[in-house]
Amino acid sequence: MHTRLSVNINKIATLRNARGGNNPNVLKAAIDAQLFGAEGITVHPRPDERHITYKDVREIKPIITTEFNIEGNPSEKKFIDLVLEVKPHQVTLVPDASQQLTSDHGWDTIKNKAFLIDVISTFKKAGIRVSIFVDPDLKMVEAASNTFTDRIELYTEGYARLFAAGNPIKAIKPYVAAAELANKLRLGINAGHDLDLHNLAYFKKHIPNLDEVSIGHAIISDALYLGFENTIQLYKRQLQTEA
């Protein structure tokens, strides 16, 4: 199965915002990522707009032809309003706190069932595919199917940490189980967080029917040394190889 690579360009915006102005240019980064082979562009606007701004999101959608994915916490009304206005191909719901440095856990799809059903319904009525961020916990995956989401995004920090420690079999095991259950429940499967050139091929090989990976920090970091175009091509190659 072909797995799509969606490039998260938040870190481009972080660098721009450090000095103000428009260098590096976030819109050009989105266009270039697409030109260099990215099959999706991901942004994660946070309430304080410390990297990607709401203005960026509005300006990116009309200038790209590849898939557009907006991540964020739907507890913020302005996030919901933004998504409904921009109408990306996909919205990924993440349970971040307002000042959180980065995403570090998935939804409790049992406790938040009613809330998720409501917000997912809102987005799906607008014709937007919905994915929700979950840990590789079978109870959470099963309960995700009861929210009527289209996909889940497996939070892969735990996998990356164990893989780096030299335990790839232990690292991948809960993700394989979660993916197999998602397949049975007819949920699409995305994945993201700390996936990189070292661990991506192994993850792809073992996860059945992996639709998409969203990668930002590692791609932008690698691009400093390897170049943006080359880096995107290297990541795509990891998704095609047999690890």
C-alpha positions in Angstrom: 0.0 0.0 0.0 1.3 3.5 -0.9 1.7 5.7 2.2 1.5 9.5 1.7 4.1 11.9 3.1 2.6 15.0 4.6 5.2 17.7 5.5 4.5 19.8 8.6 5.9 23.2 8.0 5.4 24.6 11.5 9.1 24.9 12.1 9.6 27.1 9.0 7.2 29.5 10.7 9.0 29.2 14.0 12.2 30.3 12.3 10.4 33.2 10.5 8.8 34.4 13.7 12.1 34.5 15.5 13.1 37.6 13.5 9.8 38.9 12.2 9.4 39.7 8.6 8.9 37.0 6.0 12.2 35.1 5.8 11.9 32.2 5.4 8.7 32.5 3.5 6.1 30.0 4.8 4.0 30.1 1.6 7.1 29.4 -0.6 8.0 26.5 1.8 4.5 25.0 1.2 4.8 25.4 -2.5 8.3 24.0 -2.6 7.5 21.0 -0.4 4.8 20.1 -2.8 7.1 20.7 -5.8 9.7 18.5 -4.1 7.3 15.6 -3.8 5.3 16.0 -0.6 1.9 14.5 -1.0 0.4 16.7 1.7 1.1 19.9 3.7 0.3 19.9 7.4 0.0 22.9 9.7 -0.8 23.1 13.4 -1.9 26.6 14.4 -1.9 27.0 18.2 -4.0 29.6 20.0 -1.0 31.8 20.7 0.1 31.6 17.0 3.7 31.1 18.1 4.6 29.5 14.8 1.9 28.9 12.1 -0.6 31.8 12.2 -4.2 31.8 11.3 -3.3 34.1 8.4 -0.8 31.6 7.1 -3.4 28.9 7.1 -5.8 31.0 5.1 -3.1 31.9 2.6 -1.7 28.4 2.1 -4.9 26.6 1.0 -5.4 28.5 -2.3 -1.8 28.2 -3.4 -1.3 24.4 -3.1 -2.8 21.5 -5.1 -1.8 18.7 -2.8 -3.7 17.6 0.3 -4.0 20.1 3.1 -4.2 18.9 6.7 -4.9 21.2 9.6 -4.1 19.9 13.1 -5.4 21.5 16.3 -7.5 21.3 19.4 -11.2 21.7 18.7 -12.0 22.9 22.2 -11.0 26.3 20.7 -14.0 27.8 18.9 -11.7 29.9 16.7 -10.0 26.7 15.5 -13.3 25.2 14.5 -14.2 28.4 12.7 -10.9 28.5 10.9 -11.2 24.9 9.7 -14.8 25.5 8.5 -13.7 28.6 6.7 -10.6 27.1 5.0 -12.1 23.7 4.3 -8.9 21.6 4.2 -9.0 18.0 2.9 -8.4 16.7 6.4 -8.6 18.0 10.0 -6.6 16.2 12.7 -8.0 16.7 16.2 -5.3 16.9 18.9 -5.9 17.2 22.6 -3.2 19.9 23.3 -3.4 22.4 26.1 -3.2 26.0 25.1 0.5 26.5 26.1 1.7 23.0 25.3 5.2 22.9 23.7 4.3 19.9 21.5 1.8 17.2 21.3 2.4 14.5 23.9 -0.7 12.3 24.2 -3.7 11.1 22.3 -7.4 11.5 23.1 -9.2 9.6 25.8 -11.8 8.5 23.3 -14.0 7.0 26.0 -14.3 10.1 28.3 -14.5 12.5 25.4 -16.9 10.4 23.2 -19.8 12.9 23.3 -17.6 15.9 22.6 -15.7 14.1 19.7 -19.0 12.9 18.1 -20.3 16.5 18.1 -17.2 18.1 16.6 -16.4 15.3 14.2 -20.0 15.6 12.9 -19.6 19.3 12.4 -16.5 18.8 10.2 -17.8 15.9 8.3 -21.0 17.8 7.4 -18.7 20.4 5.8 -17.1 17.6 3.7 -13.8 17.5 5.6 -12.2 14.2 6.4 -11.5 13.8 10.2 -8.6 12.1 11.9 -8.1 12.0 15.7 -4.8 11.6 17.5 -4.7 8.4 19.7 -2.2 6.4 21.6 -1.6 2.8 20.6 -4.1 1.6 23.2 -6.6 -0.9 22.0 -9.4 0.5 24.2 -8.8 4.0 22.8 -8.7 2.7 19.2 -12.0 0.8 19.6 -13.7 3.7 21.2 -12.5 6.0 18.4 -14.6 4.0 16.0 -17.7 5.1 18.1 -17.0 8.7 17.4 -17.5 8.2 13.7 -14.1 9.6 12.8 -12.7 8.6 9.4 -9.2 8.0 10.6 -7.0 7.8 13.6 -3.4 9.2 13.8 -1.2 7.0 15.9 1.0 9.0 18.3 4.4 7.6 17.6 6.7 9.1 20.2 6.7 5.9 22.3 7.7 3.9 19.2 10.5 6.4 18.3 11.9 6.3 21.9 12.1 2.6 22.1 13.4 2.2 18.6 16.3 4.6 19.4 17.0 2.6 22.5 17.6 -0.5 20.3 14.3 -2.3 20.9 12.5 -2.2 17.6 10.4 -5.3 18.2 9.1 -4.0 21.5 8.7 -0.5 20.0 6.5 -1.6 17.1 4.4 -4.3 18.9 1.6 -2.0 20.3 1.3 -0.1 17.1 0.9 -3.3 15.0 -1.9 -4.4 17.4 -3.6 -0.9 17.2 -3.3 -0.9 13.4 -4.8 -4.4 13.1 -7.7 -3.4 15.2 -8.2 -0.2 13.2 -8.3 -2.2 10.0 -11.0 -4.4 11.5 -13.0 -1.4 12.5 -12.5 0.1 9.0 -10.6 3.2 10.4 -8.0 4.8 8.2 -4.6 5.0 9.8 -2.2 8.0 9.9 0.8 8.3 12.1 3.1 11.0 13.4 5.5 12.4 16.0 9.3 11.8 16.1 9.3 9.7 12.9 12.6 10.2 11.1 15.0 8.7 8.6 16.2 6.1 11.1 12.8 4.7 12.2 10.4 5.4 9.4 11.0 2.4 7.1 10.7 -0.1 9.9 7.4 1.5 11.0 6.0 1.5 7.5 6.9 -2.1 6.9 5.1 -3.4 10.0 1.9 -1.3 10.0 -0.8 -2.7 7.7 -2.6 -0.2 5.6 -0.8 2.9 6.7 -2.5 5.8 4.8 -0.3 8.8 5.7 2.6 10.0 7.9 2.9 13.6 9.0 6.4 14.7 9.7 7.8 18.1 10.5 10.5 18.6 13.0 12.8 15.8 11.7 12.3 16.9 8.0 13.1 20.5 8.7 16.1 19.6 10.9 17.5 17.2 8.3 17.0 19.8 5.6 19.5 22.0 7.3 22.2 19.5 6.4 20.7 17.6 3.4 18.7 20.3 1.6 14.9 20.5 1.5 14.3 18.8 -1.8 16.7 16.0 -1.1 15.3 15.4 2.4 11.7 15.1 1.2 12.9 12.6 -1.4 14.8 10.6 1.2 11.7 10.4 3.4 9.6 9.2 0.5 12.2 6.6 -0.2 11.8 5.3 3.4 8.1 4.8 2.7 8.9 2.7 -0.4 11.7 0.5 1.0 11.4 -2.9 2.6 13.1 -2.4 6.0 
